[in-house]
């Protein structure tokens, strides 16, 4: 069995944490809060972020070299999601998970 490097494992963990946080906050916090929390552009971005994080983790877990491209895209989407969540407000967990994931993914894509 091929073992992942500590850096890759940290990136996988950050991606899965961000996936869980974005999906959970969108489906629970945002849907219940309503208003700007469910504004289409913001809500779609949260869904895109969750899916891109899941996909990047998946590509790293299966050990394909294409994970560099997914990590690059993931970092961009996470940054956009963090900015959107910060603008909406009361979404600190999401902002923090997205920024952490973006940082790890940028390093993995380099």
C-alpha positions in Angstrom: 0.0 0.0 0.0 1.3 3.4 -1.0 1.5 5.8 1.9 0.8 9.5 1.5 3.3 12.1 2.6 2.6 14.0 5.8 2.0 17.2 3.7 -0.5 15.4 1.4 -2.3 13.8 4.4 -2.6 17.3 5.9 -4.1 18.6 2.7 -6.5 15.6 2.5 -7.6 16.3 6.1 -8.0 20.1 5.4 -10.1 19.3 2.2 -12.3 16.8 4.1 -12.8 19.2 7.0 -13.7 22.0 4.6 -16.1 19.7 2.7 -17.8 18.8 5.9 -17.9 22.4 7.2 -19.2 24.0 4.0 -21.9 21.3 3.4 -23.0 21.3 7.0 -23.2 25.1 7.3 -25.0 25.5 4.0 -27.6 22.8 4.8 -28.1 23.8 8.4 -26.9 27.3 9.3 -27.6 29.0 5.9 -30.9 27.4 5.0 -32.3 28.1 8.5 -30.9 31.7 8.6 -32.3 32.6 5.2 -31.8 36.1 3.7 -28.3 36.7 2.4 -27.3 33.3 3.6 -29.3 31.7 0.8 -28.6 34.3 -1.8 -28.0 32.1 -5.0 -24.4 33.2 -5.7 -23.3 32.6 -2.1 -25.1 29.3 -1.7 -23.9 27.9 -5.1 -20.3 28.9 -4.1 -20.6 27.0 -0.8 -21.9 23.9 -2.7 -19.1 24.3 -5.3 -16.5 24.6 -2.6 -17.8 21.5 -0.7 -17.7 19.5 -3.9 -14.3 20.7 -5.1 -12.8 19.9 -1.6 -14.3 16.4 -1.7 -13.0 15.9 -5.3 -9.5 17.1 -4.4 -9.3 14.8 -1.4 -10.5 11.9 -3.6 -7.9 12.5 -6.2 -5.1 12.7 -3.6 -6.4 9.5 -1.9 -6.4 7.5 -5.2 -2.8 8.8 -5.9 -3.3 10.4 -9.3 -0.9 13.1 -10.4 -3.8 15.2 -11.6 -4.5 16.2 -8.0 -2.2 19.2 -8.6 -4.8 20.7 -11.0 -7.7 19.9 -8.6 -5.8 21.4 -5.7 -5.1 24.6 -7.7 -8.8 25.0 -8.5 -9.8 24.0 -5.0 -7.6 26.8 -3.5 -9.2 29.4 -5.7 -12.8 28.2 -4.9 -12.0 28.1 -1.2 -10.6 31.6 -1.2 -13.8 32.8 -3.0 -16.0 30.9 -0.6 -14.1 32.3 2.4 -14.6 35.9 1.1 -18.3 35.3 0.5 -18.8 33.7 3.9 -17.0 36.6 5.5 -19.2 39.1 3.7 -22.4 37.3 4.7 -21.2 37.2 8.3 -21.7 34.9 11.2 -19.8 32.1 9.3 -16.4 32.0 11.0 -16.1 28.2 11.0 -16.6 28.2 7.2 -14.1 31.1 6.7 -11.5 29.4 8.8 -12.0 25.9 7.1 -11.8 27.5 3.6 -8.7 29.5 4.3 -6.9 26.6 5.9 -7.8 24.3 2.9 -6.8 27.0 0.4 -3.4 27.3 2.0 -2.8 23.5 2.1 -4.1 23.2 -1.5 -1.9 26.0 -2.8 1.2 24.2 -1.3 0.1 20.9 -2.8 -0.4 22.4 -6.3 3.0 24.0 -6.3 
